[in-house]
Amino acid sequence: MAADTVDEEIWRRVARELTDDLAVDALARDRAGKPPFDEVERLQEAGLPALLTPYGADWPVACAVIREISTADSSVGELLAHHCALAWSSRLFDGVADAAEPLDAAAAREHWLLAGGVEPPRRETAAGLGSPDLVLTPQGDDFVLDGRRFFESGVAVADRLVVGARCVRTGDLLVVLVDPAHPAVFTEPVADRVGQRLTGAGTVIFDGAPVAASAVLGRLPLDEHAVAPYATLAPLALRLLLVHVGLGIAEGALAEARDVSRAAYATPSPRGADGADAFAPRGDEDPYLLLAYGELATAAHAAASVVARARDGLARGLAAGRELGVEERADVAVLVAAAEAVTGRAAVHITTRVMELVGSADRPEPAGGGPGFDRFWRNARALTAHHSPAHRLRDIGDHYLNGAHARLTLPV
C-alpha cells in the first residue's frame, strides 16, 4: 500500500474516532449553545486544523474529513470548512508577499484554527454603488485595518483571522492575516442562533488594527476582467466544503433515525392470547416504513454522487493551477452549483422526514428529552437558508442552454 494511501486511511480513522466522541454529547452541547472552546480543543488534539491545509491533506481527504465530522456535529464541520477554505487563500490569489509557505507552516506548527472571510460583503449606497465593510489604509510599507463585519464561523475561538479588505489607495482586494488577540480587534459573539449554534459566529470590529506588509497573503485586482480563473476557485472551494457539511447533516440524521427505529422494533410484541399466532409482524417490516427509508436513503445516495462529481471537478481545477481556463472554471462552477441545489434540498427533506419517522407521540422518549432530531433540521435550515436553490438552478440552466458563465469575481 502506498504511503499516501496509508496516511489517508489513518486520517479517516482519526476523523471517525473524533466523530464518535462528538456524537456522545452532541445534543447536550447543542442545547447549551456555548462558544466552541471545548470542540476546538478536541480538533487540535486530533491534529485536524493542521491537516486541513495545503500543507496537509489533499482535497478529497479534506472533504471526507469534514463530511464525516458533520454527521455528528455540523457546527464543528462548518468550523473546519471555513478553516480549510481560508487556509488555501494564499495559494489561490496573486501573491503580494511570499506568504503561502510561511502561513501553511505556521498553521501546521501552531495548530492554528483560521476564521474570517475573504470577500467583504457590499452595502448599497445612495449612489447605488457597493462599499466594502473593511478597508485598508496604507501607512508607510504597512497598513491599518478598519471596519466591522459579521462572520458565520470561528471568530469567537480562532487563532488567526484571514479577511479581505479593500485598499483605499488602489481599490484592490487584499487578503490579510490578523491576530484576533490584538487590542485593536474586538469580537461580539452571537448567541441564541436557530441552528449551527456552535460555530463561534460573531461580528469582528477592527479599530486601526495594524497589518504588516508580510501579513498580506494575496490580492485580487479591482478590474474583474484581470482576475485569473484560478483565483475564482476560492469561493467555490468554500461553497463545496459547506455542501459536504450539509451532506453530513443528512447522513447523520438518517443514521441516527435508523438506529432509533431498529431499537424501537427490536422486541416483538404479543399478538393474541389464543396462541395461534404468538407474535405480531415486526414493526420494521412495515412496508410504509421501509418505503420511507428507501426514499430517504436514495436521496442521500443521489446527493453523495453529485457531490463527488463536484469534488473531483474542483480537485482538477486546483491541480491545474494558473493554467486553469475560463471554460474549465465555468464547468467547475456548474458542478458546485448542482451539488448545492441537490444536497440542500436533500438535507432539508431528510431531516424533516426523520422527525416524522421517530417522533411518534405514542413512542416514549428516553430520559433526557428524546433523541433531539430537531437539531439536524435546524442545522440544515440554518446552513441552506441564505442560498436559494432557484439561483443555482438558474445559473445551471443558463450555462446548459446558452453556454453562459458565472461572473469571474468572488461574489458568486
N, C-alpha and C positions, 0 to 999 in steps of 0.2 A: 504494500500500500504506500502511495506517495506521501511525502512529508506534509504537503498542503492538505491532503485528504485526512491525514491523522489529526492535524490541527483543527480542521473543520469539525470532525467528529467530537473532539474534546470540547470545543466551544458550544456546540449544540447540546452536549451533555450538561455543561455548566448552565446554559440557559434553561434547560429542563429542570435542573435542581433548584435554581432560583425561582422558577415559575411555581414549583411545588411549595416552596417556602412562602412565597407571596400569597398563594391561594389559601393558606391556612387561616390568615386573619384579614383577608381582603374585605369582607363585609364589615368587620368592626372598624377597620381603618377608613373605609368609605364613609361610614356613618359619623366617625369622629371629625373627618374633614380637616385634619391638621396639616400644616406645611410638611412636605415630604422629606424631612431631615433623616428619619429612620430609613426610608426607602432608598435615599441616595447613598446612605452608608452601606446598605446591602449591595447596591450596584457597584460601589467602589471596591468592596471586599471581594466581589466576584471578578473584578477587572473589566467590566463591560464598557465603561466610558473610554478606557484606553483602546479596547478592541474596536469600537465603532468609530474609527478614524481611518483616513487613507493609509496611515502608518500601521494599521492593524488588519482587520478582516477585509476580504473583497466584498463587492456589492451584494451578491446573492446571500452570503453568510450574514451580513449585517441585516438584510431584510428578514431572513429567517429568525434571527435572534429577537428582533423587535416584534415580529408576529407571535412568536412563542410566549414572550413575556406578557403580551397584551391579552392572551387568553385568560390569564389570571388577574391582571391589573392593568387596564388600558391607560390609566394615568401615568404609570411608570413607563409603559410603552411609548406614550407621547413624549415624555421627557427624553427618552433615548432617541426618538425620531428627530426631534429638533436638534439635539446634540450632534447626531450623526450628520445631518444636512449642513449644519454650521461648520463642522469640522472640515468639510470639503470646500468651504467657501474660498479659502486662499488658493486652492488648486484650480478653481473654475474661472476666476476673474483675472483680468490683466494685472500683473504684479506691479505694485508701486515700490515695494521693497522685496528683498529675497526672504519672504516671511513664511512660505509654506512649510519647509522642513523644520525650522525652529518651532513653529506652532505645533506641528504634529508631535515632535519630540517632547516638547514641554507638556502637552496634554497627556501623552502616554506616561511620561516620567512622574508627573504630579497627580495623575488620575483626575484631571480636571473634568468637571461637568460644564459643558458650554450651554448657554441660553442666549436668547435675543431674537433678532430678526434682521435680515439683510436689506430688504426693500422697505423704506419708510412709507406708511400709508399717506395718501394725499387728501387734503381737505379742499373743498371748493371755496374760492374766494369770491368777492363781489365781482371781480373781473372775469370769473369763470375759469380761472387757472388754478391748478393744483399747487399747494405749498407743502413742503416737507415738514414733518414733525420734529426732526432732528437736523441740526445744522452744525457744520464745522467751520470755524473761523481760523485762518492761518495766523500763527504767532511765531514769527521767525521761521525756523525749519519745521516747527511742530504745529499743533492745532489745539483749539479749545472746543469742547463739545457742549452744546446747549439744547434744551428742549425736553419734551416728555413723550413717552409712548407706552401704550399697553402691549404686553407680550403674553401669548397664550400659555407659555410653559417656562418653568425653570428659574424665573428671575428671583424668586424668594430663596433659592438654595444653590444657585450657580456659583462656580468658582471664577468663571470669566464670562463676560458678555461680548458677543460678536454682533455689531449693529451696523446698519447702513445709514449714512447721513450725507446730505448734500453740502459740498464745499461752496461757501458763499462767493468765492473768487472765480471758480471755473464752472460751477454748476454740475460737475461730475459727481456721481455717487461713489463715495469712498467707504470701504468696508474696514472697520477698525475694531481692535481688541481693547476692552476696558475692564479694569478691575472693579467689581461692584462694591468692594470694601472701601474704596476711596471716599474721603469725606464729602466730595462734591457729587456723589452719586447717592440718591435716595430711592428706596423701594417701598411701594404701597401694595402689599399683598391683597388679593381678592378673596373674600370669604363668601360662604353660602352659595356656591355655584350649583346649578341644577345637575350637571354631570361633569365628568372629568375633574372631580373635586381635588385631586391630589397632584395636580400638575405643577403647582407653585406659580400659578399665573399672577400677574400684577402689573402695575404701572411703575415705570422707572423714570425718575426725574434727573436730568443732567444739568447741573448748575455750574458751568465753567469748568467741567471736568477736563483735565489735561490729557492730551493724546500725543504721544511721541511719534515722530516720523517712522520709527521702527515698528510701531504698533498698527500701521496702515497695512492691511493684508491684501487689498486689491482695489480695483477701480472699474466702474462702468461709465463709458462716455455719456455725455449729455445727449448727443445725437444718436437716436435709436438705430439708425442705419449703420453706424460704426460699431455696433455691438456684435461680437463674434457669436455664431450659433452655439458654440461650446459653453459660453458664459450663461446662456439662457437655459442650460440644463439645471441650474441651481434651484429655481422654483419647482421644476418638475421633480427633482430629487426629493424635496420636502413633501410635495403632494403625494408621491408614490409611497414614501415611508409612512405617511399618515393613512394611506389606503391599507397598508399592512396592519396598522393598529385597528382599523375598522374590521378587517377580516378576522383578526384575533378576537375581537369582541364577539362576533357572530359565532366563531368556532367554540369559544369558551362557554358562551351561553348554551349552545346546543349540547355540548358535552356534559355540562352540569345538569341540564334538564334530563338527558338520557339516564344519568346516574340516579336522579330522584325517581324517575319513572320505574326503573328497574327495581329499586328498593321498595317502592310502594306496592309493586305487584309480585314481589318475590315469594310471598307466602300465600298459597291458595286458600280460599275461604270455603267453609262447609256450604253445601247446596241444599240439602234436604235431610229430613230425619228418616226417610224410608229406606235409606241405604242403597237404593237403586243406582244413584249417581252420586258418588261420595263428594265430589268437588265440582264447583262451577268452573267454566272456562277461565283460564288465566287472563287477567286484565291486559297483559302485554300481547295477547293475541287478538285484541280488539282491532278489527280491520280499519276503523276510523283513526285510531291512534297510530297504527302502522302507516297509514296513508299520510298522516300529518308529518311523521318523522321522515318518511320517504321524500316528501316535498321539501322539507327544510334541509335535509342532507344534500339533496340535489342542488338547491340554491347555493349552499356553501361550496359544493364542488365546482359549480359553474363559475362562481366568483373567484375561487382559487385559480382556476385555469386562465381566466382573463388577466388576473394579477400577475401570474407567472410570465405571460407574454410581455406585459409591460415591463416587468423586472428585467427580463432578458434584453428587451429593446433598449432600455436605459443603460444597462451594462455595456452594450455595444457602443452606445453614444459616448460613454465615459472612456471606453478603450480607444475610441477614435481620436479623442483629444482635440487639438487645434485643427485637425483635418476634417472635423465634422462639418458637413454641408447643410445648407438651409433645408433641402428636401429631407435629408435624414433626420434633422431635428423636428421637422413637421410630423414625420411618421412616429417619432417617439412621443410627441405631444398628444397625438391621437390615441395611441395605446394607453397612455396615462389617463387621459380623459375617459376612455372606455372603462378602465379599471375603477375610476372614481364613481362613475354612474352606476355600474353593476354592483359594486361592493357596497356603496352607500344604501342602495335600495335593499340589498340582501340583508345587511346588518340590521336595519330598522325592522324589516319584515320578520326576520328570525327572532330577534329579541322581543318583539311584540307577541309572536305566537307562542314562545316558550312560557311566557307568563300565563297564557291561557291553558297550556297543557299541564302545568304543575301547580297552578294556583287555584284549583277547585275548592269551593267553600266547604265541601264535605270531607276534605282531606286534612287531618290535623297537622298543624305546623310544629316543627321541633322546637325545643327550648331555645330562646334567644331571638325569636321574632321571625322564624322562617328562613328559607334559603336566600332571600334577598335578590331575586331575579330582576327586580325593578332597576337595580344599578346597571345592569347590562343595557337595558333600554334607554335609561337616562344618558349613559355614556355614548351610546350610538347616536342619539339625537343631538347631543352637545357637539360631537365630532363632525357631524354632517350638516348641522343647521345653517352654516354660512356658505355652503357650496351647493347651489341648486343643480340637480341632475339635468334640468332643461338647458342650462347654459352649456354644459359639457356636450350634451346630445346635439345641440345646435352646431357647435364647433365641429363635431364629428361629421354631421351631415353636410356642412359647408365644404369640408375637406373632401368627403367622398363624392359629392355631386359636382362641385366646382373646382376642386383642387386648391381651395383657399388654404392659407397658412395663418396660424395664430401669430399675433404680433411678437416679434423677437425682442421684447423688453420684459423686464421682470414682472410687472403686474399682469399676471395671466389669469 
